[in-house]
């Protein structure tokens, strides 16, 4: 009897531990497009596929989708294994690599065999285009599936025809767009002197004229070339783009992106705060709604549970920056992903937002946890209201006339009495002083070098070579 009591106690404790497990309510995901070709055809192997996803980039997001399926369908049972349009929301900007990445991720989330089927023979025969043709062979190949291998056809939300300030704020927000032109244009050339040796080496590696590297945008594309070559396995680049050159290229791009753009103060605010505002507001809106629905109705099958967003690296960098996530690399690599998971504390008897909390995970960084109140404070401090955001975007008119001119209101705000060429001179001076030259900080270089090796699975060149013995060694 004593053994039976012990067994019952053990089973009771097991039951309590299962019942006490915190409940996953909702997930908000933002991920960067997979490895893509650079915008300009600086290498013949791009075949004019500017900004399009490489095969490695497709693989990035398909594997990510498979991990999402395991995590949120098979393990956590958050989502149905069959597509439910109410449970899932997927969005991307109208950019080729982002759209292709999103579809690849969805393909991994809903694997072959999970799609719709047409059960009736007569219905299958009628499900053909109205133009006259013999479709019998295709009907036979499809079997009962709507698509080959019973793939699931999935919708993707995109905003076209109007500026997409949520997913593409660099284009959608006038002030950000104009500041981007100012701080990355041909006249902002202080960075070129600091990274001249890097640019020259890259020019040899990718076979271009270094004098063509006239602006920061092109420098970022050179970084994309080097990174893409690692994923695509281009021999000429693997021979010439050494580990140190890869590190210097990423360092140059990091300097260009942050010190030349995202850290720039505009009307008392960093560009990164303006860029991240709409996405953070959307995050807050969806999480708040999820909490309210759960408080009122509990867990229901027919409600939004997963919001997937795939977009550009700059928005990711602004997002994690404003949310307080510290990433030493600072440049989001292809397929970088941040998850905001909303949980209900099972031990809390308080049926208010205080009973909910978030776990935030970005790439391989340690997962952070926030109460719902802490989360709201971070969003409030890291973003603007819709009215404030609209005002800041419109306070600097977008240069659609093709002249790329500087708005004098902006000059008054960021330069005071400095105007015209004087402003440009100040910008170049500031940018020179904010960016460290390549090799100026050995410790920082070593740190970046180590992360590059881990991130791209690149081994040290010396690791594979036998080391010479010093005189006197046995």
C-alpha positions in Angstrom: 0.0 0.0 0.0 2.9 2.3 0.8 4.3 1.7 -2.7 0.9 2.4 -4.2 0.7 5.7 -2.3 4.1 6.7 -3.5 3.1 5.9 -7.1 -0.1 8.0 -6.8 1.8 10.9 -5.3 4.3 10.7 -8.2 1.5 10.6 -10.8 -0.2 13.5 -9.0 3.0 15.6 -9.1 3.4 14.8 -12.8 -0.1 15.9 -13.5 0.4 19.1 -11.6 3.6 19.9 -13.5 1.8 19.4 -16.8 -1.1 21.6 -15.7 1.2 24.2 -14.3 3.1 24.6 -17.6 2.8 28.2 -18.9 0.7 28.5 -22.0 2.0 29.8 -25.2 -0.6 32.2 -26.6 0.9 34.0 -29.6 4.1 34.4 -31.6 5.3 37.4 -33.6 8.3 36.7 -35.9 10.4 39.0 -38.0 13.2 37.6 -40.1 15.6 39.0 -42.7 15.6 37.8 -46.3 17.9 34.9 -47.1 21.2 35.3 -48.9 20.6 37.3 -52.1 22.4 38.7 -55.1 23.6 42.3 -54.7 21.5 45.1 -56.3 24.0 45.8 -59.1 25.5 43.2 -61.4 29.1 43.6 -60.1 29.8 40.0 -60.9 29.0 38.1 -64.1 27.6 35.2 -62.0 24.7 37.3 -60.8 23.1 37.1 -64.3 21.2 40.3 -63.7 19.4 38.8 -60.7 19.8 42.0 -58.6 18.3 41.6 -55.1 16.8 38.2 -56.0 17.2 35.3 -53.6 20.0 32.8 -54.2 19.4 29.1 -53.9 21.2 29.3 -50.5 18.7 32.0 -49.5 15.8 29.8 -50.4 17.3 27.0 -48.3 17.8 29.4 -45.4 14.1 30.1 -45.1 12.8 26.6 -45.9 14.9 25.2 -43.0 13.6 28.1 -40.8 10.1 27.1 -41.8 10.7 23.5 -40.9 12.0 24.6 -37.4 8.8 26.7 -37.0 6.7 23.6 -37.8 8.5 21.5 -35.2 8.4 24.2 -32.6 4.9 25.5 -32.9 2.9 22.7 -34.5 4.5 19.4 -33.3 6.0 20.4 -29.9 4.0 23.3 -28.6 0.7 22.6 -30.5 0.1 26.3 -31.0 -0.9 25.9 -34.7 -2.9 23.3 -36.6 -0.8 21.1 -38.9 -3.2 22.0 -41.7 -3.4 25.6 -42.8 -5.9 27.7 -40.9 -6.2 31.2 -42.4 -7.4 32.6 -39.1 -4.4 31.4 -37.2 -1.6 32.7 -39.4 -0.7 36.1 -40.9 2.2 36.4 -43.2 3.6 39.7 -44.6 6.5 41.0 -46.7 7.4 44.2 -48.6 7.2 44.3 -52.3 10.9 43.3 -52.7 11.8 40.1 -54.7 14.1 38.6 -52.1 11.7 39.2 -49.2 8.7 37.7 -51.1 10.7 34.6 -52.2 12.0 34.2 -48.6 8.5 34.4 -47.2 7.2 31.7 -49.5 10.2 29.5 -48.9 9.5 29.8 -45.1 5.8 29.0 -45.6 6.8 26.0 -47.7 8.8 24.7 -44.7 6.0 25.4 -42.3 3.4 23.5 -44.4 5.3 20.5 -45.8 4.2 18.3 -48.7 1.0 16.3 -47.7 -0.4 19.1 -45.6 -2.3 20.9 -48.5 -5.8 20.8 -49.7 -7.3 17.8 -51.6 -10.2 17.4 -53.9 -12.0 14.2 -52.9 -14.6 13.9 -55.7 -13.6 12.6 -59.2 -16.2 14.8 -60.8 -14.9 17.9 -58.9 -11.4 17.1 -60.0 -12.4 16.9 -63.6 -14.2 20.3 -63.4 -11.2 22.0 -61.7 -9.5 22.9 -65.0 -9.0 26.1 -67.0 -11.9 26.9 -69.4 -9.7 27.0 -72.5 -9.8 23.9 -74.8 -7.0 21.5 -74.1 -6.5 17.9 -72.9 -5.7 18.1 -69.2 -6.0 14.4 -68.5 -2.2 13.8 -67.9 -2.0 16.7 -65.4 -5.1 15.6 -63.6 -3.6 12.1 -63.3 -0.3 13.5 -62.0 -2.0 15.7 -59.3 -4.2 12.9 -58.0 -6.4 14.2 -55.2 -4.1 17.2 -54.4 -4.8 20.7 -55.5 -1.0 21.0 -56.1 1.7 18.4 -56.8 2.7 16.5 -53.6 -0.3 18.0 -51.9 1.5 21.3 -51.2 -0.5 24.0 -49.5 -1.1 27.2 -51.4 -0.7 30.2 -49.0 -1.5 33.9 -49.1 1.1 36.6 -48.4 0.1 40.1 -47.5 2.0 42.8 -49.5 1.3 46.6 -49.7 1.7 48.0 -53.2 0.8 51.3 -54.9 1.3 53.3 -51.6 4.4 53.6 -49.4 4.7 50.6 -47.0 5.9 52.4 -43.9 5.7 49.2 -41.8 7.8 46.8 -43.8 9.8 49.2 -46.0 10.3 52.5 -44.0 13.4 53.4 -46.0 11.2 54.0 -49.0 7.9 54.7 -47.3 8.9 57.4 -44.9 10.0 60.7 -46.6 12.4 61.8 -43.9 14.2 58.5 -43.7 14.4 58.2 -47.4 15.8 61.7 -47.8 18.3 61.2 -44.9 19.4 58.0 -46.5 20.2 59.9 -49.7 22.2 62.6 -47.8 24.2 60.2 -45.6 25.0 57.6 -48.2 25.3 59.7 -51.3 28.5 60.3 -53.3 29.4 63.4 -51.3 29.6 61.6 -48.0 33.0 60.1 -48.8 34.9 60.2 -45.5 34.4 56.4 -45.1 36.1 55.8 -48.4 39.4 57.1 -47.2 39.3 54.9 -44.0 38.4 51.8 -45.9 40.4 52.4 -49.1 42.5 49.3 -48.7 39.4 47.2 -48.1 37.7 48.6 -51.2 40.9 48.0 -53.3 41.1 44.3 -52.1 37.5 43.8 -52.8 37.8 45.3 -56.2 40.5 42.7 -57.0 38.4 39.8 -55.5 35.2 40.7 -57.4 37.0 42.1 -60.5 35.7 45.7 -60.5 37.2 49.1 -60.9 37.6 50.5 -57.3 36.7 54.0 -58.6 33.2 52.7 -59.3 32.7 52.4 -55.5 31.3 55.9 -55.2 28.8 55.6 -52.3 27.9 53.6 -49.2 25.1 51.7 -50.9 27.6 50.2 -53.3 29.9 49.4 -50.4 27.0 47.5 -48.8 26.5 45.6 -52.1 30.2 44.6 -52.1 29.6 43.1 -48.6 26.6 41.3 -50.1 28.8 39.9 -52.9 31.3 38.5 -50.4 28.6 37.0 -48.1 26.7 35.6 -51.1 29.9 34.0 -52.4 30.3 32.1 -49.1 26.9 30.6 -49.4 27.0 30.0 -53.2 30.6 28.6 -53.1 32.1 30.7 -55.9 35.7 29.5 -56.3 37.3 32.7 -57.4 35.9 34.5 -54.3 36.8 31.7 -52.0 40.4 31.9 -53.1 40.7 35.7 -52.9 38.2 36.8 -50.3 40.2 35.7 -47.2 38.7 35.6 -43.8 40.4 38.9 -42.9 38.9 40.5 -46.0 35.5 39.2 -45.1 35.8 40.6 -41.6 37.0 44.0 -42.9 34.1 44.1 -45.4 31.5 43.4 -42.7 33.2 46.0 -40.5 33.0 48.5 -43.3 29.4 47.8 -43.9 28.6 47.9 -40.2 30.2 51.3 -39.9 28.4 52.5 -43.0 25.0 51.3 -41.9 25.1 52.5 -38.3 27.4 55.4 -37.9 26.4 56.8 -41.3 22.7 56.2 -41.1 20.8 54.4 -38.2 22.6 56.4 -35.5 22.0 59.8 -37.2 19.9 62.1 -35.1 17.0 63.8 -36.9 14.9 66.3 -35.0 16.0 64.8 -31.7 15.5 61.2 -32.6 17.7 58.5 -34.2 16.7 57.2 -37.7 16.5 53.7 -36.2 13.6 54.8 -33.9 11.7 56.3 -36.9 12.3 53.1 -38.9 11.2 50.7 -36.2 8.1 52.6 -35.0 5.5 51.1 -37.3 6.7 47.5 -36.8 6.9 47.9 -33.0 3.4 49.5 -33.0 2.1 46.5 -35.0 3.8 44.1 -32.5 2.2 45.9 -29.6 -1.2 45.9 -31.2 -1.2 42.2 -32.0 0.1 41.2 -28.6 -2.4 43.4 -26.8 -5.2 42.0 -28.8 -4.0 38.4 -28.1 -4.0 39.2 -24.4 -7.5 40.7 -24.4 -9.0 37.8 -26.4 -7.4 35.3 -24.1 -8.6 37.1 -21.0 -12.2 37.2 -22.4 -12.4 33.9 -24.2 -9.5 31.7 -23.2 -7.7 29.6 -25.8 -9.7 29.2 -28.9 -8.7 27.5 -32.1 -10.1 30.2 -34.4 -7.9 33.2 -33.5 -4.7 34.7 -34.7 -1.7 32.9 -33.2 1.2 33.4 -35.4 2.3 36.6 -37.3 5.2 36.1 -39.7 7.1 39.0 -41.2 10.0 38.8 -43.7 11.9 41.9 -44.8 15.1 43.9 -45.0 18.2 43.7 -42.7 18.1 47.5 -41.9 14.6 47.2 -40.4 15.8 44.2 -38.2 18.8 46.2 -37.0 16.5 49.1 -36.1 14.0 46.8 -34.4 16.4 45.0 -32.1 18.2 48.3 -31.4 15.0 50.0 -30.2 13.9 47.0 -28.2 17.1 46.9 -26.4 18.6 43.7 -27.8 22.4 44.0 -27.9 24.0 42.4 -30.9 27.7 43.0 -31.2 27.7 42.1 -34.9 25.0 44.8 -35.4 24.6 43.8 -39.0 21.8 41.2 -39.4 23.0 38.3 -41.4 20.7 36.6 -43.9 17.8 34.8 -42.3 18.4 36.4 -38.9 15.2 36.0 -36.9 13.7 37.5 -33.8 10.8 35.8 -32.0 8.4 37.5 -29.6 6.5 34.7 -27.7 3.6 35.6 -25.5 2.8 33.3 -22.5 0.2 33.1 -19.8 1.6 32.4 -16.3 -0.2 29.2 -15.2 0.5 29.8 -11.6 -1.1 33.3 -11.6 -4.7 33.7 -10.5 -4.8 37.2 -11.8 -6.8 37.3 -15.0 -5.3 40.6 -16.2 -2.4 41.6 -18.5 -0.1 41.3 -15.4 -0.4 37.5 -15.7 1.2 37.5 -19.2 4.9 37.8 -20.2 7.1 37.7 -23.2 10.2 35.7 -24.2 12.3 37.4 -26.8 14.9 35.4 -28.8 17.2 36.8 -31.5 19.5 34.4 -33.3 21.8 32.7 -30.9 21.7 35.4 -28.2 20.3 34.4 -24.8 16.5 34.5 -24.6 15.2 37.6 -22.6 12.0 37.7 -20.6 9.8 40.7 -20.0 6.6 41.2 -18.1 3.8 42.7 -20.3 4.2 46.0 -18.5 8.0 46.0 -19.3 7.3 45.1 -22.9 4.8 48.1 -23.2 7.4 50.4 -21.7 10.0 49.3 -24.2 7.7 49.8 -27.2 6.6 53.2 -25.9 10.2 54.3 -25.5 11.3 52.8 -28.8 8.6 54.0 -31.1 6.2 56.8 -31.9 2.4 57.0 -32.0 0.8 56.9 -35.5 0.3 60.7 -35.4 3.9 61.4 -34.3 5.3 59.0 -36.9 3.3 60.6 -39.7 4.4 64.0 -38.7 8.1 63.0 -38.6 7.8 61.3 -42.0 6.1 64.3 -43.6 8.3 66.9 -42.0 10.9 66.3 -44.6 9.5 66.1 -48.1 10.5 63.1 -50.2 12.7 64.1 -53.2 10.6 62.6 -56.0 11.8 65.2 -58.5 15.0 63.1 -59.1 17.2 66.0 -58.1 18.0 64.6 -54.6 18.1 68.1 -53.2 18.4 68.9 -49.5 15.3 70.3 -47.8 16.2 73.6 -46.1 13.9 72.8 -43.2 15.9 69.7 -42.4 19.1 71.7 -42.7 17.7 74.1 -40.1 16.9 71.3 -37.8 20.1 69.3 -38.0 22.6 71.9 -38.9 21.4 75.1 -37.3 23.0 77.9 -39.2 25.1 75.5 -41.4 23.8 75.4 -44.9 24.7 74.1 -48.4 28.2 72.8 -48.7 29.0 73.7 -45.1 26.5 71.0 -44.0 28.1 68.4 -46.2 31.5 69.3 -44.8 30.2 68.8 -41.2 28.6 65.5 -42.2 31.8 64.2 -43.7 33.8 65.3 -40.6 31.3 63.7 -38.2 31.3 60.5 -40.1 35.0 60.3 -40.3 35.3 60.7 -36.5 32.5 58.2 -35.7 33.8 55.4 -37.9 37.0 53.6 -36.8 39.4 52.8 -39.5 40.0 49.2 -40.4 42.5 47.7 -38.0 42.4 50.6 -35.4 41.0 48.3 -32.7 42.7 44.9 -32.6 40.4 43.5 -29.8 37.3 44.5 -31.8 38.7 43.1 -35.0 39.5 39.8 -33.3 35.9 39.7 -31.9 34.4 40.3 -35.3 36.7 37.7 -36.8 35.6 35.1 -34.4 31.9 35.8 -35.0 32.4 35.7 -38.8 34.0 32.3 -38.5 31.1 31.0 -36.4 28.4 32.7 -38.5 29.6 31.5 -41.9 31.3 28.3 -40.8 34.6 29.5 -42.2 37.8 28.0 -40.7 41.0 29.9 -40.2 43.4 29.5 -43.2 46.2 28.6 -40.8 44.1 25.8 -39.1 44.5 23.5 -42.1 48.3 24.1 -42.5 50.9 22.2 -40.5 52.7 24.6 -38.3 56.5 24.9 -38.5 58.5 23.8 -35.5 60.6 26.3 -33.8 64.4 25.6 -33.5 65.1 23.5 -30.5 61.6 21.9 -30.5 61.6 18.1 -30.2 
